[in-house]
Amino acid sequence: MKLLLDIKDSKAQNLIGLLKDLSYVKTKTLSPVKARFLEELKEAVEELNLVKAGKKKARNAEDLLNEL
């Protein structure tokens, strides 16, 4: 199982130390750029799911390109 945690910087080092002491847990610190990308990707997937469920209206790609 993989988990993505959002931890205050002041508390992160303590938790990382605890996790590294557990032989069955692997840790990997994400760069701020990768963390932001993952958050934006998660939001995009959530928005797509809302469109598929009919709770949000999708935009036409041609209209989007015309705005640019």
Biopython code that builds the backbone (N, CA, C, O; Angstrom):
import numpy as np
from Bio.PDB.StructureBuilder import StructureBuilder

atoms = [
    (1, "MET", "N", (0.854, -1.171, 0.000)),
    (1, "MET", "CA", (0.000, 0.000, 0.000)),
    (1, "MET", "C", (0.901, 1.236, 0.000)),
    (1, "MET", "O", (1.942, 1.273, 0.656)),
    (2, "LYS", "N", (0.475, 2.226, -0.743)),
    (2, "LYS", "CA", (1.205, 3.486, -0.779)),
    (2, "LYS", "C", (0.336, 4.567, -0.177)),
    (2, "LYS", "O", (-0.877, 4.599, -0.387)),
    (3, "LEU", "N", (0.970, 5.458, 0.577)),
    (3, "LEU", "CA", (0.280, 6.582, 1.200)),
    (3, "LEU", "C", (1.014, 7.864, 0.856)),
    (3, "LEU", "O", (2.240, 7.878, 0.750)),
    (4, "LEU", "N", (0.274, 8.919, 0.684)),
    (4, "LEU", "CA", (0.850, 10.238, 0.486)),
    (4, "LEU", "C", (0.410, 11.082, 1.664)),
    (4, "LEU", "O", (-0.786, 11.292, 1.865)),
    (5, "LEU", "N", (1.364, 11.568, 2.446)),
    (5, "LEU", "CA", (1.065, 12.329, 3.651)),
    (5, "LEU", "C", (1.429, 13.788, 3.460)),
    (5, "LEU", "O", (2.422, 14.107, 2.805)),
    (6, "ASP", "N", (0.637, 14.665, 4.026)),
    (6, "ASP", "CA", (0.930, 16.100, 4.037)),
    (6, "ASP", "C", (1.211, 16.473, 5.481)),
    (6, "ASP", "O", (0.300, 16.497, 6.309)),
    (7, "ILE", "N", (2.461, 16.761, 5.785)),
    (7, "ILE", "CA", (2.905, 16.978, 7.164)),
    (7, "ILE", "C", (3.554, 18.350, 7.275)),
    (7, "ILE", "O", (4.272, 18.786, 6.375)),
    (8, "LYS", "N", (3.292, 19.023, 8.394)),
    (8, "LYS", "CA", (3.951, 20.305, 8.642)),
    (8, "LYS", "C", (5.459, 20.091, 8.662)),
    (8, "LYS", "O", (5.949, 19.091, 9.187)),
    (9, "ASP", "N", (6.187, 21.039, 8.084)),
    (9, "ASP", "CA", (7.644, 20.923, 8.015)),
    (9, "ASP", "C", (8.268, 20.721, 9.394)),
    (9, "ASP", "O", (9.227, 19.964, 9.541)),
    (10, "SER", "N", (7.727, 21.394, 10.392)),
    (10, "SER", "CA", (8.303, 21.308, 11.735)),
    (10, "SER", "C", (8.161, 19.926, 12.358)),
    (10, "SER", "O", (8.906, 19.588, 13.277)),
    (11, "LYS", "N", (7.223, 19.128, 11.877)),
    (11, "LYS", "CA", (6.982, 17.790, 12.429)),
    (11, "LYS", "C", (7.486, 16.672, 11.518)),
    (11, "LYS", "O", (7.565, 15.520, 11.943)),
    (12, "ALA", "N", (7.821, 16.995, 10.288)),
    (12, "ALA", "CA", (8.154, 15.977, 9.290)),
    (12, "ALA", "C", (9.376, 15.152, 9.669)),
    (12, "ALA", "O", (9.347, 13.928, 9.542)),
    (13, "GLN", "N", (10.441, 15.783, 10.129)),
    (13, "GLN", "CA", (11.665, 15.047, 10.433)),
    (13, "GLN", "C", (11.446, 13.999, 11.521)),
    (13, "GLN", "O", (12.009, 12.906, 11.453)),
    (14, "ASN", "N", (10.634, 14.326, 12.521)),
    (14, "ASN", "CA", (10.339, 13.356, 13.583)),
    (14, "ASN", "C", (9.617, 12.140, 13.018)),
    (14, "ASN", "O", (9.968, 11.002, 13.329)),
    (15, "LEU", "N", (8.614, 12.383, 12.193)),
    (15, "LEU", "CA", (7.848, 11.278, 11.627)),
    (15, "LEU", "C", (8.699, 10.453, 10.661)),
    (15, "LEU", "O", (8.614, 9.224, 10.664)),
    (16, "ILE", "N", (9.503, 11.100, 9.848)),
    (16, "ILE", "CA", (10.379, 10.376, 8.921)),
    (16, "ILE", "C", (11.344, 9.492, 9.704)),
    (16, "ILE", "O", (11.601, 8.354, 9.311)),
    (17, "GLY", "N", (11.873, 10.002, 10.795)),
    (17, "GLY", "CA", (12.760, 9.192, 11.638)),
    (17, "GLY", "C", (12.066, 7.961, 12.174)),
    (17, "GLY", "O", (12.638, 6.871, 12.170)),
    (18, "LEU", "N", (10.834, 8.125, 12.636)),
    (18, "LEU", "CA", (10.070, 6.977, 13.142)),
    (18, "LEU", "C", (9.803, 5.956, 12.039)),
    (18, "LEU", "O", (9.951, 4.754, 12.257)),
    (19, "LEU", "N", (9.416, 6.423, 10.876)),
    (19, "LEU", "CA", (9.105, 5.524, 9.767)),
    (19, "LEU", "C", (10.342, 4.773, 9.284)),
    (19, "LEU", "O", (10.256, 3.594, 8.942)),
    (20, "LYS", "N", (11.483, 5.442, 9.254)),
    (20, "LYS", "CA", (12.711, 4.791, 8.795)),
    (20, "LYS", "C", (13.161, 3.688, 9.753)),
    (20, "LYS", "O", (13.858, 2.759, 9.346)),
    (21, "ASP", "N", (12.765, 3.787, 11.017)),
    (21, "ASP", "CA", (13.108, 2.748, 11.994)),
    (21, "ASP", "C", (12.308, 1.471, 11.775)),
    (21, "ASP", "O", (12.675, 0.418, 12.296)),
    (22, "LEU", "N", (11.229, 1.546, 11.017)),
    (22, "LEU", "CA", (10.404, 0.376, 10.747)),
    (22, "LEU", "C", (10.937, -0.326, 9.497)),
    (22, "LEU", "O", (10.986, 0.267, 8.419)),
    (23, "SER", "N", (11.335, -1.588, 9.649)),
    (23, "SER", "CA", (11.962, -2.307, 8.538)),
    (23, "SER", "C", (10.997, -2.553, 7.378)),
    (23, "SER", "O", (11.441, -2.755, 6.248)),
    (24, "TYR", "N", (9.713, -2.540, 7.629)),
    (24, "TYR", "CA", (8.726, -2.836, 6.593)),
    (24, "TYR", "C", (8.180, -1.582, 5.911)),
    (24, "TYR", "O", (7.248, -1.668, 5.110)),
    (25, "VAL", "N", (8.750, -0.426, 6.221)),
    (25, "VAL", "CA", (8.297, 0.833, 5.624)),
    (25, "VAL", "C", (9.446, 1.442, 4.828)),
    (25, "VAL", "O", (10.562, 1.574, 5.329)),
    (26, "LYS", "N", (9.157, 1.810, 3.584)),
    (26, "LYS", "CA", (10.119, 2.525, 2.750)),
    (26, "LYS", "C", (9.646, 3.966, 2.638)),
    (26, "LYS", "O", (8.460, 4.215, 2.423)),
    (27, "THR", "N", (10.546, 4.900, 2.779)),
    (27, "THR", "CA", (10.170, 6.314, 2.673)),
    (27, "THR", "C", (10.871, 6.944, 1.476)),
    (27, "THR", "O", (11.972, 6.547, 1.092)),
    (28, "LYS", "N", (10.209, 7.922, 0.906)),
    (28, "LYS", "CA", (10.777, 8.677, -0.200)),
    (28, "LYS", "C", (10.238, 10.092, -0.088)),
    (28, "LYS", "O", (9.024, 10.292, -0.096)),
    (29, "THR", "N", (11.105, 11.060, 0.015)),
    (29, "THR", "CA", (10.700, 12.455, 0.121)),
    (29, "THR", "C", (10.504, 13.025, -1.281)),
    (29, "THR", "O", (11.352, 12.843, -2.155)),
    (30, "LEU", "N", (9.392, 13.709, -1.489)),
    (30, "LEU", "CA", (9.101, 14.314, -2.782)),
    (30, "LEU", "C", (9.600, 15.756, -2.806)),
    (30, "LEU", "O", (9.550, 16.460, -1.798)),
    (31, "SER", "N", (10.075, 16.175, -3.955)),
    (31, "SER", "CA", (10.452, 17.576, -4.125)),
    (31, "SER", "C", (9.171, 18.408, -4.152)),
    (31, "SER", "O", (8.103, 17.879, -4.462)),
    (32, "PRO", "N", (9.261, 19.692, -3.836)),
    (32, "PRO", "CA", (8.064, 20.540, -3.891)),
    (32, "PRO", "C", (7.396, 20.530, -5.265)),
    (32, "PRO", "O", (6.170, 20.604, -5.357)),
    (33, "VAL", "N", (8.187, 20.440, -6.325)),
    (33, "VAL", "CA", (7.633, 20.429, -7.683)),
    (33, "VAL", "C", (6.818, 19.150, -7.908)),
    (33, "VAL", "O", (5.710, 19.204, -8.442)),
    (34, "LYS", "N", (7.366, 18.009, -7.503)),
    (34, "LYS", "CA", (6.653, 16.746, -7.674)),
    (34, "LYS", "C", (5.410, 16.703, -6.795)),
    (34, "LYS", "O", (4.369, 16.197, -7.213)),
    (35, "ALA", "N", (5.515, 17.228, -5.589)),
    (35, "ALA", "CA", (4.358, 17.240, -4.690)),
    (35, "ALA", "C", (3.238, 18.091, -5.281)),
    (35, "ALA", "O", (2.069, 17.709, -5.232)),
    (36, "ARG", "N", (3.600, 19.251, -5.843)),
    (36, "ARG", "CA", (2.594, 20.119, -6.466)),
    (36, "ARG", "C", (1.963, 19.437, -7.676)),
    (36, "ARG", "O", (0.751, 19.510, -7.876)),
    (37, "PHE", "N", (2.787, 18.777, -8.477)),
    (37, "PHE", "CA", (2.277, 18.060, -9.640)),
    (37, "PHE", "C", (1.267, 16.992, -9.222)),
    (37, "PHE", "O", (0.195, 16.884, -9.817)),
    (38, "LEU", "N", (1.605, 16.206, -8.206)),
    (38, "LEU", "CA", (0.697, 15.159, -7.740)),
    (38, "LEU", "C", (-0.611, 15.742, -7.224)),
    (38, "LEU", "O", (-1.679, 15.177, -7.461)),
    (39, "GLU", "N", (-0.537, 16.859, -6.526)),
    (39, "GLU", "CA", (-1.752, 17.506, -6.011)),
    (39, "GLU", "C", (-2.619, 17.994, -7.164)),
    (39, "GLU", "O", (-3.835, 17.810, -7.141)),
    (40, "GLU", "N", (-2.010, 18.613, -8.172)),
    (40, "GLU", "CA", (-2.773, 19.095, -9.324)),
    (40, "GLU", "C", (-3.356, 17.945, -10.129)),
    (40, "GLU", "O", (-4.470, 18.051, -10.641)),
    (41, "LEU", "N", (-2.618, 16.847, -10.247)),
    (41, "LEU", "CA", (-3.117, 15.674, -10.943)),
    (41, "LEU", "C", (-4.320, 15.086, -10.206)),
    (41, "LEU", "O", (-5.307, 14.691, -10.827)),
    (42, "LYS", "N", (-4.228, 15.034, -8.890)),
    (42, "LYS", "CA", (-5.335, 14.527, -8.080)),
    (42, "LYS", "C", (-6.580, 15.393, -8.283)),
    (42, "LYS", "O", (-7.683, 14.867, -8.425)),
    (43, "GLU", "N", (-6.409, 16.703, -8.297)),
    (43, "GLU", "CA", (-7.538, 17.610, -8.515)),
    (43, "GLU", "C", (-8.138, 17.407, -9.906)),
    (43, "GLU", "O", (-9.358, 17.447, -10.067)),
    (44, "ALA", "N", (-7.288, 17.190, -10.906)),
    (44, "ALA", "CA", (-7.780, 16.977, -12.274)),
    (44, "ALA", "C", (-8.597, 15.693, -12.364)),
    (44, "ALA", "O", (-9.633, 15.661, -13.029)),
    (45, "VAL", "N", (-8.140, 14.642, -11.704)),
    (45, "VAL", "CA", (-8.872, 13.376, -11.717)),
    (45, "VAL", "C", (-10.210, 13.540, -11.004)),
    (45, "VAL", "O", (-11.230, 13.032, -11.468)),
    (46, "GLU", "N", (-10.206, 14.247, -9.878)),
    (46, "GLU", "CA", (-11.461, 14.482, -9.157)),
    (46, "GLU", "C", (-12.451, 15.265, -10.020)),
    (46, "GLU", "O", (-13.644, 14.965, -10.034)),
    (47, "GLU", "N", (-11.946, 16.273, -10.742)),
    (47, "GLU", "CA", (-12.811, 17.067, -11.619)),
    (47, "GLU", "C", (-13.356, 16.215, -12.761)),
    (47, "GLU", "O", (-14.529, 16.326, -13.118)),
    (48, "LEU", "N", (-12.508, 15.367, -13.333)),
    (48, "LEU", "CA", (-12.950, 14.471, -14.402)),
    (48, "LEU", "C", (-14.037, 13.520, -13.901)),
    (48, "LEU", "O", (-15.007, 13.255, -14.610)),
    (49, "ASN", "N", (-13.875, 13.014, -12.691)),
    (49, "ASN", "CA", (-14.891, 12.132, -12.114)),
    (49, "ASN", "C", (-16.217, 12.864, -11.918)),
    (49, "ASN", "O", (-17.280, 12.270, -12.097)),
    (50, "LEU", "N", (-16.169, 14.140, -11.554)),
    (50, "LEU", "CA", (-17.392, 14.939, -11.416)),
    (50, "LEU", "C", (-18.072, 15.117, -12.773)),
    (50, "LEU", "O", (-19.298, 15.064, -12.871)),
    (51, "VAL", "N", (-17.276, 15.325, -13.808)),
    (51, "VAL", "CA", (-17.833, 15.467, -15.164)),
    (51, "VAL", "C", (-18.494, 14.163, -15.584)),
    (51, "VAL", "O", (-19.606, 14.162, -16.113)),
    (52, "LYS", "N", (-17.798, 13.045, -15.345)),
    (52, "LYS", "CA", (-18.364, 11.738, -15.713)),
    (52, "LYS", "C", (-19.654, 11.454, -14.960)),
    (52, "LYS", "O", (-20.564, 10.827, -15.502)),
    (53, "ALA", "N", (-19.740, 11.915, -13.706)),
    (53, "ALA", "CA", (-20.935, 11.680, -12.895)),
    (53, "ALA", "C", (-22.051, 12.655, -13.233)),
    (53, "ALA", "O", (-23.157, 12.536, -12.706)),
    (54, "GLY", "N", (-21.772, 13.621, -14.109)),
    (54, "GLY", "CA", (-22.782, 14.587, -14.510)),
    (54, "GLY", "C", (-22.975, 15.712, -13.508)),
    (54, "GLY", "O", (-23.952, 16.456, -13.596)),
    (55, "LYS", "N", (-22.063, 15.848, -12.563)),
    (55, "LYS", "CA", (-22.177, 16.889, -11.542)),
    (55, "LYS", "C", (-21.464, 18.175, -11.944)),
    (55, "LYS", "O", (-21.615, 19.212, -11.298)),
    (56, "LYS", "N", (-20.695, 18.092, -13.008)),
    (56, "LYS", "CA", (-19.987, 19.268, -13.513)),
    (56, "LYS", "C", (-19.983, 19.195, -15.025)),
    (56, "LYS", "O", (-19.903, 18.109, -15.598)),
    (57, "LYS", "N", (-20.069, 20.347, -15.676)),
    (57, "LYS", "CA", (-20.109, 20.387, -17.131)),
    (57, "LYS", "C", (-18.693, 20.522, -17.693)),
    (57, "LYS", "O", (-17.899, 21.330, -17.211)),
    (58, "ALA", "N", (-18.391, 19.733, -18.702)),
    (58, "ALA", "CA", (-17.086, 19.783, -19.348)),
    (58, "ALA", "C", (-17.029, 20.943, -20.333)),
    (58, "ALA", "O", (-18.057, 21.397, -20.835)),
    (59, "ARG", "N", (-15.828, 21.412, -20.599)),
    (59, "ARG", "CA", (-15.629, 22.466, -21.585)),
    (59, "ARG", "C", (-15.209, 21.837, -22.904)),
    (59, "ARG", "O", (-14.507, 20.826, -22.929)),
    (60, "ASN", "N", (-15.638, 22.436, -23.979)),
    (60, "ASN", "CA", (-15.245, 22.012, -25.313)),
    (60, "ASN", "C", (-13.777, 22.385, -25.518)),
    (60, "ASN", "O", (-13.381, 23.510, -25.209)),
    (61, "ALA", "N", (-12.964, 21.460, -26.033)),
    (61, "ALA", "CA", (-11.539, 21.702, -26.239)),
    (61, "ALA", "C", (-11.306, 22.850, -27.219)),
    (61, "ALA", "O", (-10.364, 23.626, -27.054)),
    (62, "GLU", "N", (-12.147, 22.959, -28.222)),
    (62, "GLU", "CA", (-11.999, 24.038, -29.210)),
    (62, "GLU", "C", (-12.211, 25.402, -28.543)),
    (62, "GLU", "O", (-11.485, 26.351, -28.837)),
    (63, "ASP", "N", (-13.186, 25.504, -27.662)),
    (63, "ASP", "CA", (-13.427, 26.757, -26.943)),
    (63, "ASP", "C", (-12.222, 27.121, -26.057)),
    (63, "ASP", "O", (-11.823, 28.283, -25.971)),
    (64, "LEU", "N", (-11.664, 26.110, -25.412)),
    (64, "LEU", "CA", (-10.499, 26.337, -24.564)),
    (64, "LEU", "C", (-9.328, 26.860, -25.385)),
    (64, "LEU", "O", (-8.656, 27.810, -24.983)),
    (65, "LEU", "N", (-9.089, 26.245, -26.528)),
    (65, "LEU", "CA", (-7.967, 26.680, -27.384)),
    (65, "LEU", "C", (-8.205, 28.084, -27.938)),
    (65, "LEU", "O", (-7.255, 28.849, -28.107)),
    (66, "ASN", "N", (-9.447, 28.424, -28.218)),
    (66, "ASN", "CA", (-9.761, 29.768, -28.717)),
    (66, "ASN", "C", (-9.503, 30.839, -27.661)),
    (66, "ASN", "O", (-9.166, 31.974, -27.998)),
    (67, "GLU", "N", (-9.657, 30.484, -26.386)),
    (67, "GLU", "CA", (-9.379, 31.447, -25.303)),
    (67, "GLU", "C", (-7.905, 31.759, -25.203)),
    (67, "GLU", "O", (-7.524, 32.856, -24.796)),
    (68, "LEU", "N", (-7.072, 30.801, -25.574)),
    (68, "LEU", "CA", (-5.616, 31.007, -25.490)),
    (68, "LEU", "C", (-5.171, 31.910, -26.600)),
    (68, "LEU", "O", (-3.983, 32.212, -26.712)),
]
sb = StructureBuilder()
sb.init_structure("model")
sb.init_model(0)
sb.init_chain("A")
sb.init_seg("    ")
for serial, (resi, resn, name, xyz) in enumerate(atoms, 1):
    if name == "N":
        sb.init_residue(resn, " ", resi, " ")
    sb.init_atom(name, np.array(xyz, "f"), 0.0, 1.0, " ", f" {name:<3s}", serial, name[0])
structure = sb.get_structure()
